[in-house]
Amino acid sequence: MRSKEQGFTFIEVLAVLSIIAIASLGTLVLRDWAVGNARVSEAKNLITTLQAGAQMWKPASGEFTGISMTELSSIGAVPADWGDGIGKNPWGGDIMIGPDTVDATKYIIRLTNVGSAEEGQRLVRDYTSVSALTSYADGDFTVTFQG
């Protein structure tokens, strides 16, 4: 009588490892997508807060000359821990707000060090219809609003 050997064949082991690898890859792609969405959502919340703060700060003249992160922070129009805006955006870059140099009735918000061109372009697409101007170049997202 021959004894029957028990165990897995090399092909069976390879099949299981392949399934695990594909599942892991799918999970990583999904994680990257979710993290990107979270960063874009957080950036949009920052911009919304800055818009509200700019309206609180705006003087009766309607001009935004002198607006800055420090000014908004000093009047409580943005969270105090935003301070000068350094390192405060979701990508670890800066948040800046200032007057448009061409038209003082407009203000510019800039997020620096946006690490993903896809996420930067998504912000451009999301703000194109509600702003005077949007752009993304070299890791900087810039949006101009009419006061």
Sequence and secondary structure as in RCSB ss.txt:
>XXXX:A:sequence
MRSKEQGFTFIEVLAVLSIIAIASLGTLVLRDWAVGNARVSEAKNLITTLQAGAQMWKPASGEFTGISMTELSSI
GAVPADWGDGIGKNPWGGDIMIGPDTVDATKYIIRLTNVGSAEEGQRLVRDYTSVSALTSYADGDFTVTFQG
>XXXX:A:secstr
      S  HHHHHHHHHHHHHHHHHHHHHHHHHHHHHHHHHHHHHHHHHHHHHHHH  TT   TT  HHHHHHT
TSS GGGTT TT STTS  EEEEE SS TTEEEEEE     HHHHHHHHHHHTTTSSEEEEETTEEEEEEE 
